[in-house]
Amino acid sequence: MAKLGGNFLDKAFYARSIGRWARAARLAMSADLPSLRKQRLRARQLKAHLDGLIHIADARLALPMIGSTSFPKPHNADWSWRPELWRGPLATPGISSVQTKSMLGKEITLFHDCEVSELTLRQLRNTREADLAPYGLRMDVFRFDGSFLSLVIDLPDAGVTGLKRNHLLRMDAIVELEKPLEIFARLNIKNGPNTEQVVREMPLDQNAITVEFDLAYSNLNERRVEGAWIDLIFEGPEMNQVVLRDLTFSRRPRAQL
């Protein structure tokens, strides 16, 4: 038996089917009502299958591929990571009127002190050829009556295990802003009763941003590292839209002098 779309007979059948539906569409205005009713039912049944096929095909064929962990990283990196929100679809893709400590996925938490939240978070599909991450994050801020707004990304155990003071922790991001604002990245490392913090301002004069945290200048207790997270702190976010097209992390040992 011939497979669909596989040979001359399939192509001929497809052409006849297209021609038949094209003719029915042209004559719909003059068709008798019983015939038109039957055609409408068949067209709706066909459309349901076509819509399902197109939906799945668009998701699978869109660039970049879902689940991708590909991104540029230092050649001597001993760990690299793209959070789940930027890798694949979340069960809950968005939140409106976001309350403080709300999570989108398992690794992203939003903190603020607004009395009335006019914030939204939404995962969006990246389809531009230039994007390496399958998904991005959009944050819309309308009226903002708080004093702080931060997005917290929990680093996985693999990024913390074996962390030393000779490590450089690197964060790469692709950021789009509706209007200019300041964003600070703060690395927090829990070690024993203390939390070591390193703060960097993100250079927003270009979309692709690289920030490095040099742990050599910290008081990190290597033997007591328990966990780490990154705060993205937004200054003056009112009436703005921030899109994080990609967010990746890597670490490498610094060169020995």
C-alpha positions as CSV (number, residue, x, y, z in Angstrom):
1,M,0.0,0.0,0.0
2,A,1.3,3.5,-0.9
3,K,2.3,5.7,2.0
4,L,0.8,9.2,2.4
5,G,2.9,11.7,0.4
6,G,5.2,9.0,-0.8
7,N,4.6,8.5,-4.6
8,F,2.8,9.7,-7.7
9,L,-0.5,8.3,-6.7
10,D,-0.4,10.1,-3.4
11,K,0.4,13.4,-5.1
12,A,-2.4,12.9,-7.6
13,F,-4.9,12.1,-4.8
14,Y,-3.7,15.2,-2.8
15,A,-4.1,17.4,-5.9
16,R,-7.6,16.1,-6.5
17,S,-8.6,16.6,-2.9
18,I,-7.3,20.2,-2.9
19,G,-9.1,20.9,-6.2
20,R,-12.4,19.5,-4.8
21,W,-12.3,21.7,-1.7
22,A,-11.3,24.7,-3.7
23,R,-14.2,24.2,-6.0
24,A,-16.6,23.7,-3.1
25,A,-15.3,27.0,-1.6
26,R,-15.9,28.9,-4.9
27,L,-19.5,27.5,-5.2
28,A,-20.5,27.9,-1.6
29,M,-22.5,31.0,-2.2
30,S,-24.7,29.2,-4.8
31,A,-24.8,25.7,-3.2
32,D,-28.1,24.4,-2.0
33,L,-28.4,24.4,1.8
34,P,-28.5,20.6,2.5
35,S,-25.3,20.2,0.4
36,L,-23.7,23.2,2.1
37,R,-24.5,21.8,5.5
38,K,-22.8,18.5,4.7
39,Q,-19.8,20.3,3.3
40,R,-19.5,22.4,6.4
41,L,-19.6,19.4,8.7
42,R,-16.9,17.6,6.7
43,A,-14.8,20.8,6.5
44,R,-14.9,21.2,10.3
45,Q,-13.9,17.6,10.8
46,L,-11.0,18.0,8.4
47,K,-10.0,21.4,9.9
48,A,-9.8,19.8,13.4
49,H,-7.2,17.3,12.2
50,L,-5.3,19.9,10.1
51,D,-5.1,22.3,13.1
52,G,-3.8,19.5,15.3
53,L,-1.1,18.6,12.8
54,I,-0.1,22.3,12.2
55,H,0.1,22.9,16.0
56,I,2.4,20.0,16.6
57,A,4.5,20.7,13.5
58,D,5.0,24.4,14.4
59,A,6.2,23.4,17.9
60,R,8.6,20.7,16.6
61,L,9.9,22.6,13.6
62,A,10.3,26.1,15.2
63,L,13.8,27.2,16.0
64,P,15.5,26.5,18.3
65,M,14.7,22.9,19.3
66,I,12.9,22.4,22.6
67,G,15.2,21.0,25.3
68,S,18.3,22.6,23.8
69,T,21.2,23.1,26.2
70,S,23.5,24.5,23.5
71,F,25.2,27.8,24.2
72,P,28.7,29.3,24.0
73,K,30.8,28.7,27.2
74,P,34.4,29.0,28.2
75,H,36.6,26.2,26.8
76,N,37.7,25.2,30.3
77,A,34.3,25.4,32.0
78,D,33.7,22.5,34.5
79,W,30.0,23.2,34.8
80,S,27.3,24.9,32.6
81,W,23.6,25.2,32.9
82,R,20.4,26.7,31.3
83,P,17.5,26.9,33.8
84,E,14.4,24.9,32.9
85,L,12.2,27.9,32.1
86,W,14.5,28.6,29.1
87,R,14.8,24.9,28.0
88,G,11.2,23.6,27.7
89,P,7.5,24.3,28.3
90,L,6.3,24.8,31.9
91,A,3.1,23.3,33.1
92,T,2.0,26.8,34.1
93,P,3.3,29.2,31.5
94,G,2.3,32.4,33.2
95,I,1.1,34.3,36.3
96,S,-0.8,37.6,36.6
97,S,-1.0,39.9,39.6
98,V,2.1,38.1,40.8
99,Q,2.4,37.9,44.6
100,T,5.8,38.0,46.3
101,K,7.5,34.6,46.6
102,S,5.5,33.3,43.6
103,M,7.4,30.7,41.6
104,L,7.3,30.1,37.8
105,G,8.6,26.6,37.4
106,K,10.8,25.1,40.1
107,E,13.8,27.4,39.9
108,I,12.5,31.0,39.4
109,T,10.9,33.1,42.2
110,L,9.8,36.7,42.1
111,F,10.1,38.9,45.2
112,H,8.6,42.4,45.7
113,D,7.0,44.5,48.4
114,C,4.1,46.0,46.4
115,E,0.8,46.5,48.3
116,V,-1.1,45.9,45.0
117,S,0.6,43.7,42.5
118,E,0.4,44.8,38.8
119,L,3.1,42.4,37.7
120,T,2.9,39.6,35.2
121,L,5.3,36.8,34.4
122,R,5.0,34.7,31.2
123,Q,7.0,32.1,29.5
124,L,7.2,32.8,25.7
125,R,8.4,30.7,22.8
126,N,11.5,31.9,21.1
127,T,11.2,31.5,17.3
128,R,13.9,33.8,16.0
129,E,16.8,32.1,14.2
130,A,19.2,34.0,16.4
131,D,17.9,32.6,19.6
132,L,19.6,29.5,21.0
133,A,17.2,29.1,23.9
134,P,13.8,27.5,23.1
135,Y,11.9,29.7,25.5
136,G,12.2,33.1,27.1
137,L,10.7,35.0,30.1
138,R,8.6,38.2,29.8
139,M,7.9,40.4,32.8
140,D,5.4,43.2,32.5
141,V,5.4,45.8,35.2
142,F,2.6,48.4,35.3
143,R,2.0,50.6,38.4
144,F,4.7,49.8,40.9
145,D,4.3,51.0,44.5
146,G,7.0,48.9,46.1
147,S,10.7,49.6,46.9
148,F,12.3,46.5,45.4
149,L,11.7,43.9,42.7
150,S,14.0,40.9,42.2
151,L,13.9,37.7,40.3
152,V,15.7,34.8,42.0
153,I,17.3,31.9,40.2
154,D,18.3,28.9,42.4
155,L,21.5,27.3,41.1
156,P,21.4,23.5,41.1
157,D,23.6,21.3,43.3
158,A,25.9,20.5,40.4
159,G,26.9,24.2,40.2
160,V,27.7,24.3,43.9
161,T,29.4,21.0,44.4
162,G,33.2,21.6,44.4
163,L,32.9,25.4,44.3
164,K,36.2,27.0,45.1
165,R,37.6,30.5,45.6
166,N,39.6,30.1,42.4
167,H,36.3,29.8,40.4
168,L,34.9,32.4,38.0
169,L,31.1,32.1,37.8
170,R,29.7,33.5,34.6
171,M,26.2,34.5,33.7
172,D,25.1,35.2,30.1
173,A,21.8,36.8,29.3
174,I,19.9,38.2,26.3
175,V,17.8,41.1,27.5
176,E,15.2,43.2,25.8
177,L,13.8,46.3,27.5
178,E,10.8,48.5,26.6
179,K,12.6,51.4,28.1
180,P,16.0,51.8,29.9
181,L,16.4,50.7,33.5
182,E,19.1,49.4,35.8
183,I,19.5,45.7,36.5
184,F,21.9,44.3,39.1
185,A,23.0,40.7,39.4
186,R,23.8,39.5,42.9
187,L,25.4,36.1,43.6
188,N,24.6,34.6,47.0
189,I,26.5,31.6,48.3
190,K,25.3,30.0,51.6
191,N,28.3,28.7,53.5
192,G,27.7,27.7,57.1
193,P,26.0,30.5,59.0
194,N,27.1,33.2,56.5
195,T,25.9,34.2,53.0
196,E,28.7,35.5,50.8
197,Q,27.4,38.1,48.3
198,V,29.0,39.5,45.1
199,V,27.1,42.2,43.2
200,R,27.6,43.2,39.6
201,E,25.7,45.8,37.5
202,M,24.5,44.3,34.2
203,P,25.8,46.4,31.2
204,L,22.6,47.0,29.2
205,D,24.1,48.9,26.3
206,Q,23.8,45.7,24.2
207,N,21.3,42.8,24.1
208,A,23.8,40.0,24.8
209,I,25.2,40.5,28.3
210,T,28.0,38.7,30.2
211,V,28.6,39.1,33.9
212,E,31.4,37.4,35.8
213,F,31.7,36.8,39.6
214,D,35.3,36.3,40.7
215,L,35.2,34.3,43.9
216,A,38.9,35.1,44.6
217,Y,37.8,38.4,46.1
218,S,35.2,36.8,48.4
219,N,35.5,35.3,51.9
220,L,34.0,32.0,50.7
221,N,34.5,29.0,53.1
222,E,34.9,26.3,50.5
223,R,34.3,23.5,53.0
224,R,30.9,24.8,54.1
225,V,29.2,25.7,50.8
226,E,25.5,24.6,51.1
227,G,23.8,26.4,48.2
228,A,23.8,29.4,45.9
229,W,21.3,31.6,44.0
230,I,21.3,34.7,41.8
231,D,19.2,37.8,42.4
232,L,18.3,39.9,39.4
233,I,17.4,43.2,40.9
234,F,15.4,45.7,38.9
235,E,15.6,49.4,39.7
236,G,12.7,51.7,38.7
237,P,10.7,49.0,36.8
238,E,7.4,50.8,36.6
239,M,5.6,50.8,33.3
240,N,8.2,48.6,31.6
241,Q,8.5,45.3,29.9
242,V,11.6,43.1,30.3
243,V,12.2,40.1,28.2
244,L,14.9,37.6,29.1
245,R,15.4,35.7,25.8
246,D,18.1,33.5,27.3
247,L,19.8,33.0,30.7
248,T,22.8,30.6,31.1
249,F,25.5,30.0,33.7
250,S,28.9,28.4,33.6
251,R,31.9,28.3,35.9
252,R,35.6,27.8,35.3
253,P,38.8,27.8,37.4
254,R,40.7,31.1,37.0
255,A,44.1,30.9,35.3
256,Q,47.0,30.3,37.6
257,L,49.5,33.2,37.7
